[in-house]
Amino acid sequence: MSSNNVINLDLAIIGGGNAGITLAKKLAEQKNNLVTTVFEPKTPQQRNCCWSLWATPDQQAELKHCVLGSWYKWRLVSGEEDVLLTSKHFSYLCLSSADYLQHSEDSLEGCIDIKRSPVDNLTGQHDFISQGQSYRAEHIFDSRPFEESTHGLKQHFLGWEIRTKQPMPDTTVATLMDFRVDQSRGLHFIYALPFSNHHLFVESTMISRQLEDKDWYRQAISEWLCNQGIEVEELIREEIGVIPMEDVTKASSNESKIGAAGGAVRLSSGYAFSAIQIQMATLAKGISKGDFVIPQTTSGFLNTMDNIFNGVLLSKPNLAPKIFLQTAKPLNGDQFAHFMLGSAGFFEWLKVIFSMPKVPFIKQAWKQVFKHD
Ligand SMILES: Cc1cc2nc3c(=O)[nH]c(=O)nc-3n(C[C@H](O)[C@H](O)[C@H](O)COP(=O)(O)OP(=O)(O)OC[C@H]3O[C@@H](n4cnc5c(N)ncnc54)[C@H](O)[C@@H]3O)c2cc1C
């Protein structure tokens, strides 16, 4: 439908990443009559990276086409301690984002169009331009990444998918955090997922305000591999990423934002996949009933607790390994998964709070209360 060279749509989804394509997939399943287009300039392969989550058995079945690895045991390691958690219910899944995106795009065929072009600018609440073409959409859902502030707290990382010369000592355990690495630049850990005997994903992750030079993360990975007695046979792929760990919704006045740009990132961990899945499923359900309001993924309580947690990490980075291990220690695997997913109950929260070093947290909570922002 077009008039005066303007193409009219019922729904425009800007950005076909995790949030945008998941929303489109859910809408396509409804087979509704809304004329919908996804605007995404890059192919799935151009956006290939690892996306991990704690998955229920239902999610494990739903996502099986894009799973790279799956673990029921997870460990956190510091110089002093090694915490191993086991779950029967939740599996820590690592997905190929390219496979997830491709599979989702394929499911839209005949229902929802994908335009391989960027949206250059929104010219009004309903109007935008993509590659010189004007569009008018009744509803716009915008998942373009939010421009991160240069000085904001962020999780930044560089990861290698490698083939190893030596077999992995144990492929049943995912290492979520190994702090036995250089801590001189800020909070730093290695994340390692053994996909099979000779196939490993290993990442150097920092939580700080300042990005490092790429070679700095590469050096950290090389040193860690050397300490584990693992040699690289082949570097299959390298990925880099930056995830803001501050509340982006405060800075964004645009109410049409979905996904990470719409505040779906867990501020203390950088995990966003599961929250986005819930946000998009709820939004699609709402749309089927004529409700186009974007649901919030995190409660004020969770954001406040995460901001306090991040404040302590920033002010006392030397305590960080202890704090992360203390978070995991009092919980069993299932409770830890709930905690990471933001669905922990009152007693899990109490257990974690009581295991924390009290003084820095009380000081930070005090600061938070009187910051008034
Ligand atoms: C490398 C990396 C690894 C991550 N790993 C995890 C993980 O393991 N677990 C987890 O929970 N979270 C992870 N995250 C957090 C991550 O942000 C989310 O899981 C997820 O990708 C966010 O989905 P989204 O749709 O909000 O953003 P994205 O998936 O980034 O999608 C935004 C889309 O907008 C498109 N776009 C950009 N500009 C335009 C434009 N002008 N017009 C139209 N489209 C545009 C982009 O090409 C992109 O496809 C990771 C992030 C990165 C960067």
The ligand as an ORCA input file, in Angstrom:
! r2SCAN-3c Opt
* xyz 0 1
  C      28.963    -10.337     20.933
  C      27.810    -10.371     21.926
  C      27.577    -11.516     22.672
  C      26.503    -11.548     23.575
  N      26.306    -12.685     24.301
  C      25.222    -12.764     25.088
  C      24.938    -13.973     25.788
  O      25.717    -14.928     25.725
  N      23.804    -14.041     26.533
  C      22.948    -12.980     26.634
  O      21.921    -13.109     27.314
  N      23.225    -11.807     26.029
  C      24.323    -11.686     25.253
  N      24.597    -10.512     24.615
  C      23.732     -9.382     24.868
  C      22.967     -9.109     23.601
  O      22.914     -7.735     23.510
  C      21.599     -9.783     23.484
  O      21.544    -11.099     23.799
  C      20.928     -9.580     22.107
  O      21.691     -9.696     20.969
  C      20.299     -8.232     22.128
  O      19.258     -8.285     21.181
  P      18.702     -6.986     20.516
  O      17.740     -7.395     19.489
  O      18.290     -6.022     21.526
  O      20.000     -6.363     19.803
  P      20.782     -6.975     18.594
  O      20.702     -8.445     18.581
  O      22.114     -6.321     18.626
  O      19.953     -6.451     17.327
  C      19.959     -5.118     16.890
  C      19.909     -5.175     15.357
  O      19.762     -3.842     14.834
  C      20.418     -3.842     13.606
  N      20.665     -2.442     13.212
  C      21.656     -1.613     13.596
  N      21.508     -0.409     13.022
  C      20.375     -0.489     12.261
  C      19.694      0.443     11.417
  N      20.131      1.702     11.247
  N      18.564      0.034     10.799
  C      18.075     -1.226     10.974
  N      18.712     -2.141     11.745
  C      19.836     -1.771     12.384
  C      21.687     -4.627     13.858
  O      22.289     -5.090     12.654
  C      21.170     -5.744     14.756
  O      20.865     -6.930     14.041
  C      25.670    -10.428     23.729
  C      25.942     -9.269     22.991
  C      27.004     -9.232     22.109
  C      27.264     -7.966     21.356
*
